[in-house]
Amino acid sequence: MRSTLGEFFYIQRAAENLDRGGELSPFEEAMFHKSPDFRKQVGEHVSSSGQWQYYQIIKDMGYTQDKTLFNEETITDVLINPSKENTLIKKADIWLPNVTEELIEICRKKQHLIHELTPRKYEELIAGIFSNNGFDVELTPEKNDGGFDVIAIKKCGLTGDTVNLIECKKYVRKKVGIIVVRGLLGVVNHNKAHKGLIVTTSNFTKPALDFAESNKTKITLKDHDNVLDWLKTLNLPK
């Protein structure tokens, strides 16, 4: 919907007020309540300095579920860009009810962004995929993780719980070698888990693949193409 000249004036003025850390005028507040298009366009015109003020007002007005307020570039920037880690991403629950699902959706639409994720964000992506496939998941600490990054437990009343230990390797050109695969097998046996998975943005050396094949009841290897297939077939909650 195209704004009239008068509406555009108020959109610009509201954005400028938020950029300066000010408050909306009574008329601008009324427009926020009345017009979804007005709310959306103010969000598109506000600068980075006024974003937090805008999100806070949106929260206070009860529009946290209205994702149309946030253009895809803004959402992508907050989720992917490591520089935002200590600012908006910690407040993301204000306007993204499920950050992991948003991350999955963005990586599904723009697959190249997977390579721009930090290693920790990649672990969150993999954990989110397993969570949305019915696993109970837990991320291990970034440091001293015990040799794996994600615990994924599949509950079953017939066979009991199955414990999977997932190691995530975010490589660009380097292949995952046999040392990493052997190491995870040792971790699986030490923790009495049922299976170990190595998931990577790259692929695996032949010795690593051969070793995994000879231990296939305990170890599974998944490369970047496998992750892309997971994203394509994943059914996220509406």
C-alpha positions in Angstrom: 0.0 0.0 0.0 1.4 3.4 -1.0 1.3 6.1 1.7 -0.1 9.5 1.0 2.3 12.5 1.3 0.8 13.3 4.7 1.1 9.8 6.0 4.7 9.6 4.8 5.5 12.8 6.7 4.2 11.2 10.0 6.1 8.0 9.2 9.3 9.9 8.8 8.7 12.0 11.9 7.9 9.0 14.0 11.1 7.3 12.8 13.1 10.4 13.5 11.6 10.6 17.0 12.7 7.0 17.7 16.2 7.6 16.3 16.6 10.4 18.9 15.3 8.2 21.7 12.2 10.2 22.0 8.5 9.1 22.3 5.8 9.0 19.7 3.3 11.8 19.6 -0.4 11.0 20.6 -1.3 11.0 16.8 1.6 8.7 15.9 0.6 6.3 18.7 -3.0 6.3 17.4 -1.6 5.5 13.9 0.4 2.7 15.3 -2.7 1.1 16.8 -4.9 1.8 13.8 -2.6 1.0 10.8 -0.5 -2.2 10.4 1.0 -0.6 7.3 2.0 2.5 9.3 3.8 0.3 12.0 5.6 -1.6 9.3 6.8 1.5 7.4 8.0 3.2 10.5 10.1 0.0 11.2 11.6 0.2 7.7 12.5 3.9 8.1 14.0 3.8 11.6 17.8 3.8 11.7 19.9 1.3 13.6 20.2 3.7 16.5 16.4 3.7 16.9 15.7 0.0 16.4 15.6 -0.9 20.0 13.3 1.9 20.9 11.0 0.8 18.1 11.0 -2.9 19.2 10.3 -1.8 22.8 7.2 0.2 21.7 6.1 -2.7 19.6 6.3 -5.0 22.6 4.5 -2.6 24.9 1.7 -2.3 22.3 1.3 -6.0 22.1 2.4 -6.5 18.4 5.2 -9.0 19.2 3.7 -11.7 16.9 3.4 -9.4 13.9 6.4 -10.5 11.8 5.4 -8.2 8.9 6.8 -5.4 11.0 10.3 -6.6 10.4 11.8 -6.9 6.9 13.7 -10.0 6.1 17.0 -8.1 5.9 16.7 -6.9 9.5 15.8 -10.4 10.8 18.7 -12.0 8.8 21.1 -9.4 10.1 20.2 -9.9 13.7 20.3 -13.7 13.5 23.4 -14.1 11.3 25.7 -11.2 12.0 28.0 -12.0 15.0 28.3 -8.2 15.8 24.7 -8.2 17.0 25.3 -11.0 19.5 25.5 -8.6 22.5 22.8 -6.3 21.4 19.5 -7.1 19.7 19.9 -10.9 19.6 19.7 -11.1 23.4 16.4 -9.2 23.2 15.1 -11.2 20.2 12.4 -12.9 22.1 10.6 -9.5 22.1 9.9 -9.8 18.4 10.9 -13.3 17.4 8.9 -15.8 19.4 11.1 -18.7 18.3 14.6 -17.6 17.3 15.7 -21.0 16.2 12.8 -21.5 13.9 13.5 -18.1 12.3 17.1 -19.1 11.9 16.1 -22.4 10.2 13.7 -20.6 7.9 16.3 -18.0 6.8 18.9 -20.7 6.1 16.3 -22.7 4.2 15.5 -19.7 2.0 19.1 -18.5 1.7 21.3 -21.5 1.9 24.6 -19.6 1.4 24.1 -18.0 4.7 24.9 -21.2 6.5 28.5 -20.6 5.7 28.3 -17.2 7.3 27.1 -18.5 10.7 29.4 -18.5 13.6 30.3 -22.1 14.8 27.9 -21.6 17.8 25.0 -20.5 15.5 25.7 -23.5 13.3 25.3 -25.7 16.4 22.1 -24.0 17.2 20.8 -24.6 13.7 21.6 -28.3 13.9 20.0 -28.5 17.4 16.9 -26.7 16.0 16.6 -29.2 13.1 16.7 -32.1 15.5 14.3 -30.4 17.9 11.8 -29.9 15.1 12.1 -33.6 14.3 10.9 -34.6 17.7 14.1 -34.9 19.7 14.8 -33.4 23.1 17.9 -31.4 22.5 20.5 -29.7 24.7 23.5 -27.6 23.6 26.7 -28.2 25.5 28.8 -25.3 26.7 30.9 -23.6 24.1 34.0 -24.4 26.0 34.8 -27.8 27.7 32.0 -29.4 25.8 33.1 -32.9 26.5 33.8 -33.8 22.8 30.3 -33.1 21.4 28.1 -30.1 20.8 24.5 -31.3 21.0 22.7 -34.1 22.9 19.6 -35.3 21.0 17.4 -37.7 22.8 14.6 -39.6 21.1 11.9 -40.8 23.5 10.1 -44.0 22.7 7.7 -46.0 25.0 8.5 -49.2 23.1 12.3 -49.2 23.0 13.2 -46.6 25.6 15.2 -43.4 25.1 17.9 -43.2 22.4 20.8 -40.9 23.2 22.7 -39.3 20.3 25.8 -37.2 20.7 26.3 -34.7 17.8 29.6 -33.0 16.9 29.3 -30.0 14.6 32.2 -29.1 12.3 31.8 -25.8 10.5 34.6 -26.0 7.9 34.8 -24.2 4.6 37.3 -26.2 2.5 38.8 -28.5 5.0 37.4 -32.0 5.1 36.6 -33.8 8.4 39.2 -36.5 8.9 39.4 -39.9 10.6 40.9 -38.5 13.8 37.7 -36.5 14.5 35.5 -39.6 13.7 37.6 -41.9 16.0 37.4 -39.3 18.7 33.7 -39.1 18.6 33.4 -42.9 18.8 35.5 -42.9 21.9 33.2 -40.2 23.4 30.1 -42.2 22.5 31.5 -45.3 24.2 32.7 -43.3 27.3 29.3 -41.7 27.8 27.4 -45.0 27.1 25.4 -43.2 24.4 23.7 -45.1 21.6 25.1 -43.2 18.6 27.3 -40.4 17.5 26.8 -38.0 14.6 29.2 -35.7 12.9 27.5 -32.9 10.9 29.6 -30.5 8.8 29.3 -27.7 6.3 32.0 -29.5 4.4 32.5 -33.3 3.7 34.7 -36.2 4.9 37.9 -37.8 3.9 37.8 -41.3 2.5 39.5 -42.8 5.6 36.9 -41.1 7.7 34.0 -42.5 5.6 35.6 -46.0 5.6 36.0 -45.9 9.4 32.4 -44.7 9.9 31.1 -47.5 7.6 32.9 -50.1 9.7 31.3 -48.6 12.8 27.9 -47.7 11.3 25.9 -48.9 14.3 27.7 -46.3 16.4 28.7 -43.5 14.0 26.8 -41.6 11.3 28.4 -38.9 9.1 26.3 -36.1 7.6 27.8 -33.5 5.1 26.5 -30.2 3.9 24.2 -31.7 1.3 22.5 -33.8 4.0 21.9 -30.7 6.0 20.3 -28.9 3.0 18.1 -32.0 2.5 17.0 -31.8 6.2 16.1 -28.1 5.7 14.0 -28.8 2.6 12.0 -31.6 4.2 11.5 -30.0 7.7 8.0 -29.1 8.7 8.1 -26.1 11.0 5.1 -25.2 13.2 2.8 -22.6 11.6 
